[in-house]
Amino acid sequence: MEKNILRRMRMTATVLGAALIACSLPAAAFAATPPMAHTEEEWAHLRDNALEWYEIEDLIHEYNATVLKNREELSKDERRNMDAEKVRDYLLDEADDMDSLADSADSAMVSATYRTQANSLRSQADSNVTDYEVIKLDYEVIEKNLFRTAQNLFISYYSAQAKKAGAEAGVAYLERAYASAVNRKNAGMATELDVLTAQESLENARASLVADETEIRTSFNNLQVLCGWSYDSMAEIGPLPEIDPNSFAGIDPDADLNTALSSSYTLRIDEIKLKNARSLYPGQVEQYESQLASDTNSFKVAFRGAYDSLMNAALSYKNAQSDHALKAQDLGAAQRKLGLGLISQIEYEGVQNELAAAQTAEQTAYYGMISAKAAYDAAVRGIVQ
């Protein structure tokens, strides 16, 4: 356990900004919450060098540099436990302080800057409906969006690996196809255009392979940094969850929508602002009612979009499975034709390549389905991006 802790180089933030922590220090020293926040077993998993799918949300909460920095700022925010009226008074006091600084400024330019800040603060105070709960929810939105970004990177890491494996097989085949085109042209059995077409296909495949390799590295590095490792660490990425598309038939989007509406961070913020407007600024109630109604409609559209995307992803995966099966049958037929001398070796390899491409398409469609399911589950929790 101690070895794993020392191998893992967590990132955290100081009061003045994010900074990398020396790798000689144990990760446990920089967790954001007290020991009782998790069981000993949970802490052990969070502190080891494995980055598991089910741990992502806790890793972001405990070790992400931005989250840690925001939590530090929130803990020192002078508006703690203030309602909207007290926040308004706080902003007016800040404006008075800016005016005092303007009065004692050494130059007209500096004085003007302070006056501008004072006017801005008074403008905010004149219509303030933000309280500490809104401020806290705004920070939570940032954390949950980082959680979703990490999930997407986790999936991208595996998806890029699948595409790379398929691209490698494709490049190998296209190299042979290009050589065959050259030989056939030299024998008068192909044209220069055939050679150029084969060459272009090969170059495009090689470019795709490089892009896949870059995506793997980028996804891996960004994922582990988001989850608390330092950039040059080598976290052990765990497997993706297994999903059965047939289980989606049990989803009730209407019931889930009700849960999602009550969980939505945006709507919770809108409701708080509307409540504050009713008590402080009756003339602005209509504005915040309109905002709540607009955001509610937008959320419903986004939620329905997440559900439709999930259903479409499941259908795409099933279609990819069917296409893979058909390509396997094609290969069997091609084997028989090759044995009878009805097709050439390179033509047979072309069918093999189509089967490999179908297998890659099925795998990436499966990862797309996982991504859609994660997005839908997040939407149920009120997290939409």
N, C-alpha and C positions, 0 to 999 in steps of 0.2 A: 504493500500500500504506500509506504513512504517513498519507495522508488518511483511509483507512478505519479505521486504528488509532485516530486521534484522534477519529473520530466515535463510536467504540464506547466507552461509559463502563462499565467493569467495576465490579462490586461485590466487595469482599473484606472481610476481618475483621482487626481488630487483636487483640492479646493480650487486651485487656479487653472486646472485643465487636465485633459487626459494625459497619462504618462505610462510608459511601459514599466512593469515591475520586474526587478531583478529575478532571474530564473532560480536563484538559490533559495528564494523564500517560498514556503509552502502556500499553495493556493488557498487553503482554508483561512489564512489570515486576512484574506481580502474579500470574503463573502459579504454580500450586502445585508444579509439578515442574520439574526442571532442563531446559535446552534439549535434551539428548540423549534426553529421553523421547519426543519426536516428531521426524519429519523436518522439514526446512525447509518443505516443501510443506504438511505437516499443520499446522504452526504458522501458516502464512499463512492457511489456511482458518479456523483457530480464532480468529484475531485480526481477521478482517474483520468487516463489519457484517451478514453473512448468517448466519442461524440455520437450519442444515440438519438434517433428520431424522437423518441418519447421524452427526452431530456431537454429538448431545445428551449421550450418556454422557461423552464427553471434556470437554464444556463444563461439565457438573456437577462433574466431578472437578477441573478446573483453576480454575474461577471461582465456583462457588456459595458464597455467604457462610457458610452453615451448615457445609458440608464443610470450608472453609478454617479456620473456627473450631475445628471438631472435630479437624482435623489438627494445629492448633497446640497444642490441649490434650493430644492424644495424645503429641506430641513432648516435652512437658514433664512427662508423667505419671511420677511416681516409681516406678511399678510396672513400668516398662519391663524386659523380659527376666526378669520374676519368674515362677516357677512358683507353683502354688496354695499350697504351704507357705510360701513367702516372702511371698506376699500376705497370708496369715493373720498372720504375724509383723508385717507392716507395719501391719495393722489394729489389732493389739494395741498397737503402739508409738503409734499415733494415739490410741488410747483412753487410754493413760498420759498423753499430752500434754493431753488434755481434762481428766483428773483434776487435773493440775498447775495448769491454768488455773482450775479450779473452786476449788482451794485458795487461790488468790491473788485471786479475784474480789472486787469491791467491794460486791456485794450478794448477798443470798440468792437472788434471782431469777436473776441471771446465773450464779451457782454451780450452781443446779439445772439450768439449761439445759446447761451443760457436762457435768454428771453424766449427764444423759439422753443426750447425744451419745456419751459414753464407753460407756455401757451398750449403746447401739445398735451401736457398733463392735465391742464384744466379742461381741455376739450374732451379728453377721456372721462374725466370725473363728471362732467355735465350729463353724460349718458351712460354711466357705468352700470352694468348689470352683472358684472363678473364678481364672483366671490371665491373663497378659497377652494370650495368644492370643484368649481369650474377649472381653476388652475391645476388642481390635482388630476382631474380627468384628462386635461390636455396632455399632461406628462404620461398618463397611462396609455393614451392613444399612440404616442411615440413608441412606447415600449412594445405594444401589441403589433404595431406595424413592423418593427424590427424583428419580432418573432415570426411574422409572416414572410418577411424577406429571407430570413434564415431557412425557413421551410422550403422556399422556392429554390434557394441555392443548393440545398441538400438534394432536391430532386434533379436540378440541373447537372449536378456532379455525376449522378448515375446516368442520366439521359445522354450526356456527352460521352460517357464511356461506352454506352451501347452504340452510339453513332460512330465513334472512333473505330470500334471493332468491325462494324459494317463497312466503314470507309477503307480500312486496311485490306479487307477481303476484296473490295471493289477495285482498289488500286492494283493489287496483284493480278486480278483478271484483266484489267484494262491495259496493263503493261504487256501481257501476252497478246491481247487483241491488237494492240498497236504494232507489235513485232510481226504478227500475222498479216496485218494490212500492208506493211512494208514488203514482206516476202511475196505476197500476192501481187503487189504492184510490179515488183521486179520480174515476176513471172508473166506479166501481162494480164493478170486476172482481176486487177483492181485499178482504180484511177487515183490520181493525186488527191482528189477531193476525199476519197475514202480514207487515205492516209491522214489528211489534215483533220478530218472529223474524228478519227480515232485518237489523234494527238490532243485535240481540244478536250475530248472527254477525259483523257488521262490527266491533263493539267488541271481541269476543274476538280477532279476527284482528289488530286494531291492537295489542292488549295483547301478543300473541305476537310481533309484530314488534319491539316495544320490548324484550321479554325476549331476543330473538335478538341485537339490537344490544348489549345489556348483556353477554351471554355472549361476544360477539366481543371487546369491549374488555377484559373481565376475563381471558379466556383469554390474550389477547395480552400484557397487562401482567404477569400472573403468570408466564407462560412466559419472557419475556425476563429478568425479575428472577431466576428460578430458574437461568437459564443464564448469568448474570453481567452482564447489562446493568442500567443504572439504570432506575428506574420510568418516567422521562419520556423514555427513549430511543425510537428508532424502528428496531428491528431489522428486517431484511428476512427474512421467514419463507419458507423454501424449500418445495418441493412435498412432498407425501406420497409414500411409496413406492407403486409399482404392484404389485398382487397379482392373481393368477389363481386363482380358487377351485378350478379343476380340478387345480391342483398339490397340493392338500391330500390327494389320494388316495394320494400317496406317503409320507405321514406314518405312522410306526410308533410309536404311543403307548406300547407296552410297552417298546420299546428306549429311547425318550426318557425314560420314567419311571426307568429304571435310571440314566441320566445325571443326571436331576434329583435323585434321592435322594442321589447322591454329591456333588452341588453345593449342596444345600440348606444355607443358612446356619444355620437353626434346628437341623437335625439335626447339623451339624458342631459346634455349640456344645454340644448335648446329649451328644454322644460325648466331648467333652473333659471335661465335668463328670462324666460317668460314670467316665471313666478316673481323674480326680483323686479321686473318691469311693472308688474301689477301693483307692487307695494311702493315703488319709488317714482316711477314715471308713467302714470296712466296714459299720457299722450303717446307713448311708444308701444303700448300693448299690441295694437294692431300689427305693427311692424314685426314683433317677435312671434305673434300668432301666425303670421304669413310665413315667417322663416321656418317655424316648426312644421307647418303644413307642407311646405316645399321640400324640406329635408326628409319628411316622412314618405312622400311620394317617391323621391329619388332613392331612398333606401329600399322601398318595396321593389322598384325597378331593378336595382342592383342585386337584391336578394333573389328575385326571379331569374335574373341573368345567371347567377351562380348555380341555381338549380338546373336551368336549361343546359348550362355548360357541362354539368355533371352528367346529365342524361346523354348529351351528345358525345361526351368523352367515352362513356360506356358503349355506345353504339359504334364509335370509331374503333374501339378496341376489339369488339366482336367482329367487325368487318375485317380488321387486320388479321384476326385469327383465321377467319375463313379464307382470306387471300393467301395466307401462309400455307394452309392445308392444300389449296389448289396448286400452289407452286410446287409443293412436295409431290403431288400427282404428276405434274408436268415433268418433273425430274425423272420419275419412274418411267414415263413414256420416252423421254429422251435417252435414257439408258438402253432401252430396247432398240431404239433407232440407231444408236451408236453401235450396238452389237451387230446390227444388220448392215452397217455401213451406209445408212441412209443420211446421216449427218456427220460433219467433221468433228474433230476433237474440240476445236475452238468454239463451234456452235454448241456443243454439249456443255462446255465450261460457261457459256453465256447463260444457259438455263440454270446452272449451278449458282451463278452470280445473282440471277433473279430471285432464287430461293433465299440466298443469304440476305438480299435486300428486303425481302418480305419478312424474314425473321427479325431484322433490325426494326422494321416498321411496326411489327407487333410489340416488340419490347418498348419502343419509345411511346407507342399508344398506351401501353400499360402505365408507364410513368406519367403520361398526360392525364390518365384517369386518377392516379393518386393525387396529382396536383389539383385536379378539379374537386376531388373529395375533400382535400385539406381546405380549399377555398370555401366550400359549402359549409363545412364544420365551423370554420371561423365566422362565416356570416351568421350562423345560428347564434353565435356568441356575441354578435353585434360588431364584428370586425370585418369591414369591407374596404378594399383598396381600389 
